[in-house]
Amino acid sequence: MYDELREGAIQRAVRSGALVRHDVRLERGEQHVRRLWLRPNVVGKLSPTDVDLDQLARVNAALKRFVVGGQFNIVSKACANPGAVGLADIRELKTDPPPFVEMRFKPPKHHLRIFGRFISCDGLILTSLAMKSSKDSETNKSLSVGDERKRCDDFFKIQQFDFDWLPTNIETSVSNAKII
């Protein structure tokens, strides 16, 4: 029952323009294994005018690897090794369930973070993007993970994505992943 309700809500969000399915150009032998949606504000900020070209290429490569089912390293909120964060493709943030995650892309130009939630196993919705430059520390402008989570939660509520549909832990959120 949840599957039908969830899929209907996702399709309504796509038809209304609230979500954009991230489609990738497949090479021979590749197929869509996972599903990825982005809010239009995230799509708009992932452009050469807003993001360094090298960083944009790394973001696009990671998103494609996600969609085609490539291996992903996920650092869980239970990970006790602080050095593991540098190995992560996806990081589970220390919040209450359901898991709230980020994809982090370090400089050259900006520290880029994209936030979201898994709506199903291998189905990820990225709801917001934040960039932090080295100048931000000079102006005392800081990124608030709590604000990003609230934006995500508010979006899910507006779209009527029931939290009961969501995976309850990071281990059941994505296949072909190494959980650290």
C-alpha positions as CSV (number, residue, x, y, z in Angstrom):
1,M,0.0,0.0,0.0
2,Y,2.8,2.4,0.9
3,D,4.5,1.9,-2.4
4,E,1.4,3.0,-4.4
5,L,0.8,6.0,-2.2
6,R,4.5,7.0,-2.3
7,E,4.8,6.6,-6.1
8,G,1.6,8.6,-6.6
9,A,2.9,11.5,-4.4
10,I,6.2,11.5,-6.2
11,Q,4.5,11.6,-9.6
12,R,2.3,14.5,-8.5
13,A,5.4,16.4,-7.3
14,V,7.1,15.9,-10.6
15,R,4.0,16.9,-12.6
16,S,3.6,20.0,-10.5
17,G,7.2,21.0,-11.0
18,A,8.1,20.6,-7.3
19,L,10.6,17.9,-8.2
20,V,12.8,17.1,-11.2
21,R,13.9,13.6,-12.0
22,H,17.7,13.5,-12.4
23,D,18.3,11.7,-15.6
24,V,21.7,10.7,-16.9
25,R,23.1,9.8,-20.2
26,L,23.8,6.1,-20.1
27,E,26.8,4.4,-21.6
28,R,26.6,1.0,-23.2
29,G,25.8,-1.6,-20.5
30,E,24.6,0.9,-17.9
31,Q,21.1,1.1,-16.6
32,H,19.1,3.2,-14.2
33,V,19.4,1.3,-10.9
34,R,18.5,4.0,-8.4
35,R,16.2,7.0,-8.6
36,L,17.2,10.6,-7.9
37,W,15.0,13.7,-7.8
38,L,16.1,17.3,-7.1
39,R,14.1,20.4,-6.3
40,P,14.3,23.0,-9.0
41,N,16.3,25.3,-6.8
42,V,19.0,22.7,-6.5
43,V,19.0,22.1,-10.3
44,G,19.3,25.8,-10.9
45,K,22.3,26.2,-8.6
46,L,24.2,23.3,-10.2
47,S,25.3,25.4,-13.1
48,P,28.7,26.8,-14.3
49,T,27.7,30.3,-13.2
50,D,27.2,29.2,-9.6
51,V,29.7,26.3,-9.2
52,D,33.3,25.9,-10.3
53,L,33.5,23.7,-13.5
54,D,35.8,21.1,-11.8
55,Q,33.5,20.9,-8.8
56,L,30.4,20.7,-11.1
57,A,32.0,17.8,-13.0
58,R,32.6,15.9,-9.7
59,V,29.0,16.5,-8.6
60,N,27.6,15.3,-11.9
61,A,29.9,12.2,-11.8
62,A,28.7,11.4,-8.3
63,L,25.0,11.8,-9.2
64,K,25.5,9.6,-12.3
65,R,27.3,7.0,-10.2
66,F,24.4,7.1,-7.8
67,V,21.8,6.7,-10.6
68,V,23.5,3.8,-12.3
69,G,24.0,1.9,-9.1
70,G,27.7,2.4,-8.5
71,Q,29.3,1.7,-5.2
72,F,28.7,4.4,-2.6
73,N,30.5,5.0,0.7
74,I,28.1,6.1,3.4
75,V,29.3,7.4,6.7
76,S,26.6,6.6,9.2
77,K,25.8,8.8,12.2
78,A,27.1,6.0,14.4
79,C,30.6,6.1,12.9
80,A,33.2,6.8,15.6
81,N,36.0,7.6,13.1
82,P,36.1,11.3,12.4
83,G,38.5,10.7,9.5
84,A,35.9,8.6,7.7
85,V,33.9,11.8,6.7
86,G,36.5,12.4,4.0
87,L,35.7,9.1,2.4
88,A,32.0,9.6,2.3
89,D,29.9,10.0,-0.8
90,I,26.9,10.3,1.4
91,R,27.0,11.2,5.1
92,E,24.1,10.5,7.4
93,L,23.7,13.5,9.7
94,K,23.1,13.1,13.4
95,T,19.4,13.6,13.6
96,D,16.4,11.6,14.6
97,P,15.1,9.0,12.1
98,P,14.3,8.9,9.2
99,P,17.8,9.5,8.0
100,F,18.7,13.0,6.8
101,V,21.8,13.0,4.5
102,E,24.2,15.2,2.8
103,M,26.5,14.9,-0.2
104,R,29.6,17.0,0.3
105,F,32.0,18.3,-2.3
106,K,35.0,20.2,-1.1
107,P,36.8,23.1,-2.8
108,P,38.4,24.4,-5.2
109,K,36.0,27.3,-5.0
110,H,33.3,26.5,-2.4
111,H,32.5,23.8,0.0
112,L,29.3,22.5,-1.6
113,R,26.7,20.5,0.4
114,I,23.5,19.0,-0.9
115,F,20.9,17.8,1.6
116,G,18.0,15.4,1.4
117,R,16.3,12.2,2.4
118,F,15.8,8.7,1.0
119,I,12.1,8.3,0.2
120,S,12.6,4.6,-0.6
121,C,15.4,2.1,-0.9
122,D,17.5,3.5,-3.7
123,G,15.2,6.6,-4.1
124,L,16.8,9.9,-3.0
125,I,15.3,13.3,-3.0
126,L,17.8,16.2,-2.7
127,T,16.0,19.2,-1.3
128,S,18.5,22.0,-0.7
129,L,22.0,23.1,-1.6
130,A,24.4,25.2,0.4
131,M,27.8,26.6,-0.4
132,K,30.3,27.8,2.0
133,S,33.4,29.7,0.9
134,S,36.5,30.6,2.9
135,K,35.1,34.1,3.2
136,D,32.1,32.9,5.2
137,S,34.1,32.5,8.3
138,E,35.2,36.1,8.1
139,T,31.6,37.3,7.9
140,N,30.4,35.0,10.7
141,K,27.9,33.5,8.2
142,S,27.5,29.8,9.1
143,L,25.6,26.9,7.6
144,S,22.8,25.5,9.8
145,V,22.1,21.8,9.3
146,G,19.0,22.3,11.4
147,D,17.7,24.9,9.0
148,E,18.4,22.6,6.0
149,R,16.6,19.7,7.7
150,K,13.6,22.0,8.4
151,R,13.5,22.9,4.7
152,C,13.6,19.3,3.8
153,D,10.9,18.3,6.4
154,D,8.7,21.2,5.3
155,F,9.0,20.2,1.6
156,F,8.1,16.6,2.4
157,K,5.1,17.8,4.4
158,I,3.9,20.1,1.6
159,Q,4.2,17.3,-0.9
160,Q,2.4,14.9,1.4
161,F,5.3,12.5,1.6
162,D,4.4,10.5,4.7
163,F,7.4,9.8,7.0
164,D,6.0,6.3,7.4
165,W,7.0,5.6,3.8
166,L,10.7,6.5,4.4
167,P,13.4,4.0,5.3
168,T,14.0,4.1,9.1
169,N,17.8,3.7,8.9
170,I,20.6,4.3,6.5
171,E,21.3,0.6,6.0
172,T,18.0,0.1,4.3
173,S,18.1,3.3,2.3
174,V,20.6,2.3,-0.4
175,S,21.9,-0.8,-2.0
176,N,25.5,-1.5,-3.2
177,A,26.8,0.8,-0.4
178,K,29.6,0.4,2.1
179,I,28.3,1.7,5.4
180,I,31.2,3.1,7.5
